[in-house]
Amino acid sequence: MVFSSAIFLFGFLPIVFLLNWVIPSKYSNVLLLLASLLFYAWGEPVMVLLMVVSILLNWGVGLLLTRYEGRLRGGILAAGIVADLGLLGYYKYAGFLARSLNAIVHRELITVPQIALPIGISFFTFQAMSYIIDVYRRNTEASKCLVNVALYISFFPQLIAGPIVKYRDINEQIVNRSVTWRDTSAGFKRFIYGLGKKVLIANVLGSCVDTVFAYDVSMIDWKTAWVASLAYSLQIYFDFSGYSDMAIGLGRMFGFVIPENFRYPYLSRSITEFWRRWHISLGSWFREYVYIPLGGNRRGGMRTYVNLGIVFLLTGLWHGANVSFILWGIYHGFFIVLERAGLKKYLERVPVVAVLYTDLVVNFGWVLFRANDTAKGLGMIGQMILPWRQPVVPIFSWNYMQMKGWCMLIIGAIGMGLLQRFVPSKLRDRWNGSVIEAVYCTIILILSIASIASNTYNPFIYYQF
């Protein structure tokens, strides 16, 4: 079930919201847990059992960590992490490892398993791991209530594509929270903005992007490659940030404050800053649970570079069992290291150049990220930087970007942070909560519903992770 579907908007959400409003607050967690499991089972009727196993496993590990001390306690944590990573590795990486090994030995040494990837497994596994690690570190107390831990891991607003939430940041809200009309209205407004991002901008751009990337690279000229790459940069931003907005809005409607996941990343002046603004919860997770335990920047320059390289290699691998994702992670790690080695000082001198540099690096990275295979991604980049290479049978972007597509490309470029940057704060304050904003949100909601009713193209990019 996706947020931008009719069954969610007109069935699931209204029913759960009304039930949560009328039942006694002490039953709210049970209701939301059952709703979350139903939400996941709607698209993954068998794989919901995997989530139940993950919940029971990590709840049990948390309780054991409170009972034992010393080396045994460390062994319990290690066993829990191995079990979590084992489930993630089997479902997400077993096929990739088998194919890679067969390619190395040039024969089918291992039969490649056909394993269905559970939706959002990377998200809820990382969330579960953060729970037991924080319990081990005594940053939070293990909950004796299975329902509370289960709701934390499976809460439907951020279950499938984040943000990744730490238990210590939300445990008080699970135990004791209240829902006010102010929270509900603010959450509903945030949900509408996210829905509009997803349905009206990301979906329109995505249709064009999918069409262009389906062609052989030899048929794509440099102009079409650039338009497709820019369209994808905006598509993935509005798709993912739109989902995060909807998750944050839904959480607010049920009394939860879910942390922000995006802060206008395309306004960044370095790749380092970009990763402080893009998928903030994932960056925070890797920094706290991987980078700092590896030593962070406390063991000299060379060790810092190695630690950063490891983090971004794992970041790429987290996104998928594919060479392109791994290279994308290494690619970003290279520029992070380059900036730390001194490039960032020069970028700070000319902000406009710094923003242009960042967006170009990110845009080339997205081409590699989006391509079906590494060779195609590199071929697309080649077309972009070598405009004199003419395709044999060219296709042109204007054949696949209708007027609506071009309008969304322009609106997306303005809405990625430029409008927010240059509009005076006083005007923004007058806009927030005004009658004009209410009318604007109503129009977005109507247009989004109309688009959902008339269009079957409605993918979420980060559902595959």
PECORLIN-V975747 format. One record per helix or strand. SS is the DSSP state (helix for helix, strand for strand). FROM is the first residue (numbers start at 1). LEN is the number of residues. If there is no record, write none. Layout:
SS&FROM&LEN  SS&FROM&LEN
//
This chain:
helix&6&17  helix&25&19  helix&48&20  helix&70&36  helix&121&17  helix&146&9  helix&156&3  helix&167&9  helix&181&33  helix&217&3  strand&220&1  helix&222&32  helix&265&3  helix&271&7  helix&280&12  helix&301&19  helix&323&25  helix&351&20  helix&374&12  strand&395&1  helix&397&3  helix&403&13  helix&418&5  helix&425&7  helix&435&20  helix&461&4
//
